[in-house]
Amino acid sequence: MLNLTLALCGIRLASWLSMFPAEPNRAEVQLPHEDDEPTLIFRRAPAPPASLAGLAMPVEAPAPVMAAPTRRSTSRLIALSAGAGLSFAAVLGALVSVQLGAAGFDLRASSVLQPAAAAAAVLRTRGVAEPVEVKAEPVAPVKAKVEAAAPAIAPADRADATLDRAAVIPIPDGIITIPASFSSPDGAYDLVVHFHGVNDVVQAGVDRAGLNAVVMIINMGISSAAYETRFSIRSYLPVLLARAQTALEARGLRDARLRRVALSAFSAGYAAVRGLLNQPGFSDKVDAVLLLDGIHTGYMPLDHSLDMERLKPFGRFAELAAAGKKLMSITHSEIIPNGDYAGTHESTDALLKLTGAQRAPGEGADAQAVYELTGGASEARPRFLPLSEAHKGAFHVRGYPGTQKPDHVRHLTRMAETALPDLVRYWSETPAR
């Protein structure tokens, strides 16, 4: 019934249109077949144009031939016209033209309905395009950018090119020595401040260990009280550091500047380290602490327990070392002091308990060459190997045999084989903060 009604409307409209003069013949525009790309047109509709005139081809310009099968499609033209937002009149004209075509009438370019048909063709070719096959382009492999190596500094341009290492530099209560292993291409230097020990012995140990640092050696007698009293004064060490800076500049180190500081002590020298670490804020500036059979505390008078208050500066630093933020290396013997204070083994056990580090059996003893003060080797003697070890983060403890004075002194003469390697390794692997 709908088709009959539309056909009658089309016949009347055609009769009315025949009153107008026909224009010259134009190219025939035919609608696509139902089987051509059947579903995409019905699944999406293009955005409606601002006006029909914007989509329709100009009447004066010849319309191009749109190659398509001759069979007309009512449903597709309706979808195209509706999807383009055509006005009701244009849609009705297009429907009438299709019904006329179905009745055997040809829709020539002479009809004024030709622009609407052309618009439908434009929608077919522009509004609903062929399905686009998206091909993923192969992703080029990411190539790591190779940074150019920093150009090597010419020997003459190094900050230490003219550095005089020949003799020690005297300072109050000690000396400054520049080992052969010290190197500074840009003027930055690390400093080890060692308390208590024969200068030649300490120098020989540093040379054997290959430590890349300037070394300051301080000696103030055999009493620990002298060290603690002097270095509990906040201004004393900064004065010594300033003198070291001045001395290095005078010896020819260009652009000299202090980078890291390590505190090292043998025997009674531990009291100087305690005094420095007990100063507010100073322990933050210390990167490492080495204690060579030198850590003691007293006993409480009532229960004879350890006086932990005197161990607090060491305990705080040990906890930082166990967390990997500092380095702390301790060696101890089995000597039990004659006085009323704890030995190095007992005092060290308190730090192990505080940090949670656990002892393990050491390597024992075998034969190895013993070094003289000059760094040369003499006859084979028993190696200096620990009975026990404990390691957690950068906190290292080694317990050695011996209960006599020579066993105590050996912690100093063998420092190149015990604690100094920890410092060499730590400074070579950890960047300066």
Salt bridges, closest charged atoms under 4 A:
GLU23 OE1 - ARG26 NH2 3.73
GLU28 OE2 - ARG72 NH2 3.57
ASP35 OD2 - HIS33 ND1 3.50
ASP106 OD2 - ARG108 NH2 3.37
ASP160 OD1 - ARG158 NE 2.95
ASP160 OD2 - ARG165 NH2 3.70
ASP173 OD2 - ARG230 NH1 2.87
ASP186 OD2 - ARG257 NH2 3.23
ASP190 OD1 - ARG259 NE 3.01
ASP190 OD2 - ARG260 NH2 2.94
GLU228 OE2 - ARG274 NH1 2.43
GLU228 OE1 - ARG310 NH2 2.95
ASP287 OD1 - ARG433 NH1 2.77
ASP293 OD2 - HIS408 ND1 2.58
GLU309 OE1 - LYS312 NZ 3.38
GLU334 OE2 - HIS345 ND1 3.09
ASP349 OD2 - HIS345 NE2 3.58
ASP349 OD1 - ARG359 NH2 2.85
ASP366 OD1 - ARG383 NH1 3.54
GLU379 OE2 - ARG381 NH2 2.47
GLU389 OE1 - HIS391 NE2 2.81
ASP407 OD1 - ARG410 NH1 2.99
GLU417 OE1 - ARG414 NH2 2.83
ASP422 OD2 - ARG398 NH1 2.64
ASP422 OD1 - ARG425 NH2 2.62
